[in-house]
Amino acid sequence: MAPTLDEAMKRLDMALGLLEASVSRRMEADRRRGGLETELQLMQDDRARLAVELDGALTRLHRFEAATDDVSRRVRQAIGAVESVLAEAGQLAQAGQLEPEEG
């Protein structure tokens, strides 16, 4: 039995419907992939920016640590000088060479 024109048209219509659905799925997949690629690029840009900011923060931290070490060294020197002066004053007072100031 030969297929009629109506049956052939129905099969063609069904095949076109499947093709359209397949094309739609493919377009959606491409759109999602494009979105993911865009998101990945944004994340890579953020990562690069954050790496630069981190490097800057680490540089500032090292400068602050160096300054803190310098201040600490100077404070220790000042404490040593004050202790020397106090020790010398105590020795002079014990030897009776230093008279206490009157208030």
C-alpha positions in Angstrom: 0.0 0.0 0.0 1.5 3.3 -1.1 1.6 6.1 1.5 -0.9 8.8 0.8 0.0 12.4 0.6 -1.6 13.1 4.0 0.5 10.4 5.7 3.7 11.8 4.1 2.7 15.3 5.2 2.1 14.1 8.8 5.5 12.4 8.8 7.2 15.5 7.4 5.4 17.6 10.0 6.6 15.3 12.8 10.1 15.3 11.5 10.1 19.1 11.3 8.8 19.3 14.9 11.6 17.0 16.1 14.2 19.1 14.2 12.8 22.3 15.7 13.0 20.8 19.2 16.5 19.6 18.6 17.6 23.1 17.3 16.0 24.7 20.4 17.8 22.4 22.7 21.1 23.1 20.9 20.5 26.9 21.0 19.7 26.8 24.7 22.9 24.7 25.4 25.0 27.2 23.4 23.4 30.1 25.3 24.2 28.4 28.6 27.7 27.7 27.6 28.1 31.3 26.5 26.8 32.4 29.9 29.3 30.0 31.6 32.1 31.3 29.5 31.2 34.9 30.4 30.9 34.0 34.1 34.3 32.2 33.9 35.9 35.3 32.3 34.4 37.5 35.1 35.8 35.1 37.7 39.2 35.1 36.1 39.2 38.9 36.0 38.2 39.0 39.7 40.9 36.6 40.6 43.5 38.7 38.8 42.3 41.9 40.5 42.3 40.2 43.9 45.8 38.8 43.3 47.0 42.4 42.6 45.3 43.7 45.7 46.7 40.9 47.8 50.2 41.7 46.5 49.7 45.3 47.5 48.4 44.3 50.9 51.4 42.0 51.5 53.8 44.8 50.5 52.1 47.2 53.0 52.2 44.5 55.7 56.0 44.0 55.2 56.5 47.8 55.4 54.5 47.9 58.6 56.4 45.0 60.1 59.7 46.7 59.3 58.4 49.9 60.9 57.2 48.0 63.9 60.6 46.3 64.3 62.3 49.7 64.0 60.0 51.3 66.6 60.5 48.3 68.9 64.3 48.5 68.6 64.1 52.3 69.4 61.9 51.7 72.4 64.3 49.1 73.7 67.1 51.5 73.3 65.2 54.2 75.1 64.3 51.8 78.0 68.0 50.9 78.2 69.0 54.5 78.3 66.4 55.3 81.0 67.5 52.3 83.1 71.2 53.4 82.8 70.3 56.9 84.0 68.2 55.5 86.8 71.0 53.0 87.8 73.6 55.8 87.7 71.3 58.0 89.8 70.8 55.2 92.3 74.5 54.6 92.6 75.2 58.3 93.1 72.4 58.5 95.7 73.9 55.5 97.6 77.3 57.1 97.5 75.8 60.3 98.8 76.9 62.3 95.8 73.4 63.1 94.6 71.1 65.2 96.6 67.4 64.6 96.2 65.6 67.5 94.7 63.0 69.2 96.9 59.5 69.5 95.6 
